[in-house]
Amino acid sequence: MASEQFLEAIKQAEAEAETIVSDAERKASEINSEALRRADEIIAAAGAKAGAERQEELSQAETAYQSMLEQLEQERRSARADLPAGLKAEAVAELSERIVNLIGNR
């Protein structure tokens, strides 16, 4: 009878051990799932932040590019205005002569 009680105690201990192992595996799986979920959230947040920073840099680059184009256009226009008076007068005279010739050749 003592041996039957001993075998029963061993079976109960094995059953408890299996329950403990099963619970530990379940908890480990839950912890792993939670860690994966949190990692996905962190990666998504980092991706969103990187995208926002990239968009901001692109916006700044576009603004700088537009500013450069405007500055070049102003320099191009001011270069015409800065022509020497003699050169302007010569250009006006040549244009006037061409216009008169065109009108006269009609």
C-alpha positions in Angstrom: 0.0 0.0 0.0 2.8 2.3 0.7 4.2 1.7 -2.8 0.7 2.5 -4.2 0.6 5.8 -2.3 4.2 6.5 -3.4 3.3 5.9 -7.1 0.2 8.1 -6.6 2.3 10.9 -5.1 4.7 10.6 -8.1 1.8 10.8 -10.6 0.4 13.9 -8.8 3.9 15.5 -8.8 4.2 14.7 -12.5 0.8 16.2 -13.2 1.7 19.3 -11.2 5.0 19.6 -13.1 3.2 19.3 -16.4 0.7 22.0 -15.3 3.6 24.3 -14.2 5.5 23.7 -17.5 2.3 24.3 -19.5 1.6 27.5 -17.6 5.2 28.7 -18.1 5.0 28.0 -21.8 1.7 29.8 -22.1 3.1 32.8 -20.2 6.3 32.8 -22.3 4.2 32.8 -25.4 2.1 35.7 -24.1 5.3 37.6 -23.2 6.7 36.9 -26.6 3.5 38.1 -28.4 3.5 41.3 -26.3 7.1 42.0 -27.1 6.5 41.5 -30.8 3.5 43.8 -30.6 5.5 46.5 -28.8 8.4 46.1 -31.3 6.0 46.5 -34.2 4.6 49.7 -32.6 8.1 51.1 -32.0 9.1 50.3 -35.6 5.9 51.9 -37.0 6.4 55.0 -34.9 10.1 55.2 -36.0 9.0 54.8 -39.6 6.4 57.5 -39.3 8.9 59.9 -37.6 11.5 59.2 -40.3 8.9 59.8 -43.0 7.9 63.1 -41.4 11.5 64.2 -41.1 12.1 63.2 -44.7 9.1 65.2 -45.8 10.2 68.2 -43.8 13.7 68.0 -45.4 12.2 67.7 -48.8 10.0 70.7 -48.1 12.9 72.8 -46.9 14.9 71.7 -50.0 12.0 72.7 -52.3 11.7 76.1 -50.5 15.5 76.7 -50.9 15.3 75.7 -54.6 12.4 78.1 -55.2 14.3 80.8 -53.4 17.4 80.2 -55.6 15.2 80.3 -58.8 13.7 83.6 -57.7 17.1 85.0 -56.9 18.4 83.9 -60.3 15.4 85.5 -62.0 15.9 88.8 -60.1 19.6 88.8 -61.0 18.7 88.1 -64.7 16.3 91.0 -64.7 18.6 93.3 -62.9 21.4 92.4 -65.3 19.2 93.9 -68.1 18.5 97.0 -66.1 22.2 97.4 -65.4 23.2 97.7 -69.0 25.3 100.8 -69.8 23.3 103.7 -71.2 25.3 103.8 -74.4 24.7 100.1 -75.0 21.0 100.6 -74.3 20.8 103.6 -76.7 22.6 101.5 -79.4 20.2 98.6 -79.0 17.2 100.9 -79.2 18.6 102.6 -82.3 19.2 99.2 -84.0 15.7 97.9 -83.0 14.1 101.2 -84.3 16.0 100.8 -87.6 14.8 97.2 -88.0 11.2 98.2 -87.2 11.3 101.0 -89.8 12.8 98.6 -92.3 10.2 96.0 -91.6 7.4 98.5 -91.9 8.9 99.9 -95.1 9.2 96.5 -96.7 5.6 95.7 -96.4 
